Amino acid sequence: MSLKLQKWISRSGWFVLIWVLSVLALGVVA
């Protein structure tokens, strides 16, 4: 894995994870 990708994941990984979980939750509710 490239260093640039690691930096991006460490910086916005949590935001992406929460966003994905929110989308999955909405999909289950809907």
C-alpha angles and dihedrals in degrees: 000000000000122000091237090056092048090052091050093049093048090050102044103011093106092049091051092046093052091046092052092048090050092051091048091048091051089049091053093047092047 
